[in-house]
Amino acid sequence: MALTDIIKCETISDRNFAWKYPNEEIKVASQLIVGEGQQAIFVKGGEALDVFGPGTHTLSTGNLPLINKIINLPFGGETPFPAEVWFVSTTVKRDLKWGTANPIPLMDKSIGFPVSVRAYGKWGVRIIDPRSFLIQFVGSQSYADDIKIHNYLIGEVNQKVGDLFGEKLRDGMPVLEINAELNELSAEAAQNIKDEFFKYGIEVVNFNIENINIPDEELKKIQDVMYKTFEAKELSNVELGESYAALKSFEI
């Protein structure tokens, strides 16, 4: 592969978090150009080493100390050394979508049987520790985008969101009223997932739950139960639990 005198990021889209420079034969005295909202990181043997912020940098043994320890960089500008150069976007990526692929089973105390809950929304994140992010996310790929972030972390997100919904229902919140608390739930969910994202060098800037819903067949079941319960209460003056038991005995 031909050597180059200028190393710069050719493309990082709004959805990309990291992009690998395609030439891994780097020479000392090359010009490294790092754009605003980016960091450039030299990677060798899977280890993230020297980091450069925005600006134009002339590569030398002086500003590549970690690479130099491993490779013992050659003097002069023509002899290449092998290394990967990654450009990582540090700007905020907003309006990334998330959602539960499968319904979350939860027990609703207000109706006395389990229901399946689905949810979806948007999140916004940015990379605050490019070294940690590259080591844990990138692997052998040439870029990392929002789809990779989603696929890697959606399991943790769904678990945190499911735990939060379960806690609210155990505290007595009816599942049919949970959409009225979206702002509060979004704030609590964001706090719950922040630590998990932080481990990967990612900061959660915003996390929104836009909708919580129940499959149509289960919603109809809940509505039928509530209607029959109301009907039973009209037929007697006993407590709700006794009314429902009485209604079921009438049906039998």
Buried (B, 14 or more C-beta within 10 A) or exposed (E): EEEBEEBBBEEBEEBBBBBBBEBBEBBBEBEBBBBEEBBBBBBBEEEBBBBBEBEEBEBBBEEBEBBBEBBEBEEEBEEBBEBBBBBBBBEEBEEBEBBBEEBBEBEBEBBEEEBBBBBBBBBBBBBEBBBBBBBBBBEEEEBBBBEBBBEBBBEBBBBBBBEBBBEBBEEEBBBBEBBEBBEEBBBBBBEBBBEBBBEBBBBBBBBBBBEBBBEEEBBEBBEEBBEBBEEBBEEEEEEEEEBBEBBEEEEE
